[in-house]
Amino acid sequence: MTKGVRQGDPLSPFLFIIAMEGLNMAMKTAVEKGVFEGIRFPNSNICLSHLFYADDALFIGEWSRRNITNLARILRCFHIVSGLKVNFNKSKVFGVGAPSLEVLHWSAPLGCEPSSLPFTYLGIPVGDNMNLKKSMEADN
């Protein structure tokens, strides 16, 4: 118990899913209480605040200093409770439609690198116009 689980252990993915369920519930509660403002879809009650894929997390919300500060607090609490720490050196902040200087300043509370669209995730272009021929050719 004191040495933890070794990398490659078949139990690792299951334990990670259990831990991420804690972060999932923290984000849901933060959205319900108004601590974090996710993106609301028009004409529905759906609010998108986060997505998890394998060991990646994507946090989606209104572009505000308050949201970024509160997200940093949520992730800090998650680290304290679970012992899992976000690798901010591998993390990026995107401000869709926000000036690049603002993205630079607002990424500081999270300790992430500022970035912009388009970018590539798992070899797939994100934020590019997929109707353009050059977008399709970039994959080939």
BAMARZA-994603 format. One record per residue (C-alpha): residue number from 1; residue in three letters; chain; y, z, x. Coordinates in nm, 2 decimals, always signed. Example, Ala and Ser with C-alpha at 12.3 -4.5 7.8 and 13.67 -1.06 7.14 Angstrom:
REM BAMARZA-994603
{k->1; r->ala; c->A; north->-0.45; up->+0.78; east->+1.23}
{k->2; r->ser; c->A; north->-0.11; up->+0.71; east->+1.37}
//
This chain:
REM BAMARZA-994603
{k->1; r->met; c->A; north->+0.00; up->+0.00; east->+0.00}
{k->2; r->thr; c->A; north->+0.25; up->+0.07; east->+0.28}
{k->3; r->lys; c->A; north->+0.20; up->-0.26; east->+0.46}
{k->4; r->gly; c->A; north->+0.28; up->-0.48; east->+0.15}
{k->5; r->val; c->A; north->+0.12; up->-0.81; east->+0.07}
{k->6; r->arg; c->A; north->+0.07; up->-1.07; east->+0.34}
{k->7; r->gln; c->A; north->+0.21; up->-1.42; east->+0.32}
{k->8; r->gly; c->A; north->-0.05; up->-1.65; east->+0.16}
{k->9; r->asp; c->A; north->-0.22; up->-1.36; east->-0.02}
{k->10; r->pro; c->A; north->-0.35; up->-1.50; east->-0.36}
{k->11; r->leu; c->A; north->-0.18; up->-1.20; east->-0.53}
{k->12; r->ser; c->A; north->+0.17; up->-1.29; east->-0.40}
{k->13; r->pro; c->A; north->+0.27; up->-1.55; east->-0.67}
{k->14; r->phe; c->A; north->+0.16; up->-1.31; east->-0.95}
{k->15; r->leu; c->A; north->+0.37; up->-1.02; east->-0.80}
{k->16; r->phe; c->A; north->+0.66; up->-1.25; east->-0.75}
{k->17; r->ile; c->A; north->+0.65; up->-1.35; east->-1.12}
{k->18; r->ile; c->A; north->+0.65; up->-0.99; east->-1.22}
{k->19; r->ala; c->A; north->+0.95; up->-0.92; east->-1.00}
{k->20; r->met; c->A; north->+1.14; up->-1.22; east->-1.13}
{k->21; r->glu; c->A; north->+1.07; up->-1.11; east->-1.49}
{k->22; r->gly; c->A; north->+1.29; up->-0.81; east->-1.40}
{k->23; r->leu; c->A; north->+1.57; up->-1.04; east->-1.29}
{k->24; r->asn; c->A; north->+1.52; up->-1.25; east->-1.60}
{k->25; r->met; c->A; north->+1.56; up->-0.94; east->-1.82}
{k->26; r->ala; c->A; north->+1.87; up->-0.83; east->-1.62}
{k->27; r->met; c->A; north->+2.04; up->-1.17; east->-1.67}
{k->28; r->lys; c->A; north->+1.95; up->-1.17; east->-2.04}
{k->29; r->thr; c->A; north->+2.10; up->-0.83; east->-2.09}
{k->30; r->ala; c->A; north->+2.41; up->-0.92; east->-1.89}
{k->31; r->val; c->A; north->+2.47; up->-1.22; east->-2.12}
{k->32; r->glu; c->A; north->+2.40; up->-1.02; east->-2.44}
{k->33; r->lys; c->A; north->+2.65; up->-0.75; east->-2.32}
{k->34; r->gly; c->A; north->+2.91; up->-1.00; east->-2.21}
{k->35; r->val; c->A; north->+2.89; up->-0.91; east->-1.85}
{k->36; r->phe; c->A; north->+2.79; up->-1.27; east->-1.75}
{k->37; r->glu; c->A; north->+2.91; up->-1.58; east->-1.95}
{k->38; r->gly; c->A; north->+2.64; up->-1.85; east->-1.95}
{k->39; r->ile; c->A; north->+2.70; up->-2.20; east->-2.08}
{k->40; r->arg; c->A; north->+2.68; up->-2.23; east->-2.45}
{k->41; r->phe; c->A; north->+2.56; up->-2.55; east->-2.61}
{k->42; r->pro; c->A; north->+2.77; up->-2.69; east->-2.89}
{k->43; r->asn; c->A; north->+2.64; up->-2.66; east->-3.25}
{k->44; r->ser; c->A; north->+2.37; up->-2.41; east->-3.15}
{k->45; r->asn; c->A; north->+2.31; up->-2.05; east->-3.05}
{k->46; r->ile; c->A; north->+2.16; up->-2.15; east->-2.71}
{k->47; r->cys; c->A; north->+2.32; up->-2.00; east->-2.41}
{k->48; r->leu; c->A; north->+2.19; up->-2.10; east->-2.06}
{k->49; r->ser; c->A; north->+2.26; up->-1.86; east->-1.78}
{k->50; r->his; c->A; north->+1.97; up->-1.90; east->-1.54}
{k->51; r->leu; c->A; north->+1.66; up->-2.10; east->-1.45}
{k->52; r->phe; c->A; north->+1.37; up->-2.01; east->-1.23}
{k->53; r->tyr; c->A; north->+1.14; up->-2.26; east->-1.05}
{k->54; r->ala; c->A; north->+0.88; up->-2.14; east->-0.81}
{k->55; r->asp; c->A; north->+1.08; up->-1.92; east->-0.57}
{k->56; r->asp; c->A; north->+1.42; up->-2.08; east->-0.66}
{k->57; r->ala; c->A; north->+1.68; up->-1.94; east->-0.90}
{k->58; r->leu; c->A; north->+1.97; up->-2.13; east->-1.05}
{k->59; r->phe; c->A; north->+2.25; up->-1.93; east->-1.21}
{k->60; r->ile; c->A; north->+2.47; up->-2.13; east->-1.45}
{k->61; r->gly; c->A; north->+2.78; up->-1.99; east->-1.61}
{k->62; r->glu; c->A; north->+3.14; up->-2.03; east->-1.69}
{k->63; r->trp; c->A; north->+3.36; up->-2.09; east->-1.38}
{k->64; r->ser; c->A; north->+3.54; up->-1.76; east->-1.35}
{k->65; r->arg; c->A; north->+3.60; up->-1.50; east->-1.08}
{k->66; r->arg; c->A; north->+3.46; up->-1.23; east->-1.31}
{k->67; r->asn; c->A; north->+3.13; up->-1.42; east->-1.35}
{k->68; r->ile; c->A; north->+3.09; up->-1.46; east->-0.98}
{k->69; r->thr; c->A; north->+3.17; up->-1.10; east->-0.91}
{k->70; r->asn; c->A; north->+2.94; up->-0.98; east->-1.18}
{k->71; r->leu; c->A; north->+2.66; up->-1.21; east->-1.06}
{k->72; r->ala; c->A; north->+2.70; up->-1.06; east->-0.71}
{k->73; r->arg; c->A; north->+2.66; up->-0.71; east->-0.87}
{k->74; r->ile; c->A; north->+2.35; up->-0.81; east->-1.07}
{k->75; r->leu; c->A; north->+2.18; up->-0.96; east->-0.76}
{k->76; r->arg; c->A; north->+2.27; up->-0.65; east->-0.56}
{k->77; r->cys; c->A; north->+2.12; up->-0.42; east->-0.83}
{k->78; r->phe; c->A; north->+1.81; up->-0.64; east->-0.83}
{k->79; r->his; c->A; north->+1.78; up->-0.60; east->-0.46}
{k->80; r->ile; c->A; north->+1.81; up->-0.22; east->-0.48}
{k->81; r->val; c->A; north->+1.56; up->-0.20; east->-0.76}
{k->82; r->ser; c->A; north->+1.30; up->-0.45; east->-0.64}
{k->83; r->gly; c->A; north->+1.34; up->-0.46; east->-0.27}
{k->84; r->leu; c->A; north->+1.37; up->-0.85; east->-0.30}
{k->85; r->lys; c->A; north->+1.69; up->-0.98; east->-0.13}
{k->86; r->val; c->A; north->+1.84; up->-1.32; east->-0.20}
{k->87; r->asn; c->A; north->+1.88; up->-1.53; east->+0.11}
{k->88; r->phe; c->A; north->+2.24; up->-1.62; east->+0.07}
{k->89; r->asn; c->A; north->+2.23; up->-1.83; east->+0.39}
{k->90; r->lys; c->A; north->+2.01; up->-2.08; east->+0.19}
{k->91; r->ser; c->A; north->+2.22; up->-2.04; east->-0.13}
{k->92; r->lys; c->A; north->+2.51; up->-2.26; east->-0.24}
{k->93; r->val; c->A; north->+2.79; up->-2.23; east->-0.50}
{k->94; r->phe; c->A; north->+2.89; up->-2.54; east->-0.70}
{k->95; r->gly; c->A; north->+3.20; up->-2.55; east->-0.91}
{k->96; r->val; c->A; north->+3.16; up->-2.84; east->-1.14}
{k->97; r->gly; c->A; north->+3.51; up->-2.99; east->-1.19}
{k->98; r->ala; c->A; north->+3.67; up->-2.71; east->-0.98}
{k->99; r->pro; c->A; north->+3.89; up->-2.78; east->-0.68}
{k->100; r->ser; c->A; north->+3.70; up->-2.75; east->-0.35}
{k->101; r->leu; c->A; north->+3.94; up->-2.49; east->-0.21}
{k->102; r->glu; c->A; north->+3.87; up->-2.27; east->-0.52}
{k->103; r->val; c->A; north->+3.49; up->-2.31; east->-0.47}
{k->104; r->leu; c->A; north->+3.54; up->-2.20; east->-0.11}
{k->105; r->his; c->A; north->+3.73; up->-1.89; east->-0.20}
{k->106; r->trp; c->A; north->+3.51; up->-1.79; east->-0.50}
{k->107; r->ser; c->A; north->+3.19; up->-1.83; east->-0.30}
{k->108; r->ala; c->A; north->+3.29; up->-1.55; east->-0.07}
{k->109; r->pro; c->A; north->+3.18; up->-1.26; east->-0.30}
{k->110; r->leu; c->A; north->+2.83; up->-1.40; east->-0.30}
{k->111; r->gly; c->A; north->+2.82; up->-1.48; east->+0.07}
{k->112; r->cys; c->A; north->+2.71; up->-1.84; east->-0.01}
{k->113; r->glu; c->A; north->+2.81; up->-2.17; east->+0.13}
{k->114; r->pro; c->A; north->+3.04; up->-2.37; east->-0.10}
{k->115; r->ser; c->A; north->+2.91; up->-2.72; east->-0.19}
{k->116; r->ser; c->A; north->+2.98; up->-3.01; east->-0.43}
{k->117; r->leu; c->A; north->+2.80; up->-3.27; east->-0.64}
{k->118; r->pro; c->A; north->+2.60; up->-3.48; east->-0.58}
{k->119; r->phe; c->A; north->+2.33; up->-3.31; east->-0.38}
{k->120; r->thr; c->A; north->+1.95; up->-3.35; east->-0.34}
{k->121; r->tyr; c->A; north->+1.70; up->-3.09; east->-0.47}
{k->122; r->leu; c->A; north->+1.33; up->-3.14; east->-0.38}
{k->123; r->gly; c->A; north->+1.42; up->-3.50; east->-0.30}
{k->124; r->ile; c->A; north->+1.58; up->-3.57; east->-0.63}
{k->125; r->pro; c->A; north->+1.96; up->-3.65; east->-0.65}
{k->126; r->val; c->A; north->+2.14; up->-3.41; east->-0.88}
{k->127; r->gly; c->A; north->+2.48; up->-3.49; east->-1.02}
{k->128; r->asp; c->A; north->+2.48; up->-3.85; east->-0.93}
{k->129; r->asn; c->A; north->+2.51; up->-4.13; east->-1.19}
{k->130; r->met; c->A; north->+2.15; up->-4.24; east->-1.23}
{k->131; r->asn; c->A; north->+2.26; up->-4.56; east->-1.40}
{k->132; r->leu; c->A; north->+2.41; up->-4.69; east->-1.07}
{k->133; r->lys; c->A; north->+2.18; up->-4.91; east->-0.87}
{k->134; r->lys; c->A; north->+2.28; up->-4.73; east->-0.54}
{k->135; r->ser; c->A; north->+2.14; up->-4.40; east->-0.69}
{k->136; r->met; c->A; north->+1.81; up->-4.56; east->-0.75}
{k->137; r->glu; c->A; north->+1.80; up->-4.73; east->-0.41}
{k->138; r->ala; c->A; north->+1.87; up->-4.39; east->-0.23}
{k->139; r->asp; c->A; north->+1.52; up->-4.27; east->-0.34}
{k->140; r->asn; c->A; north->+1.35; up->-4.58; east->-0.20}
//
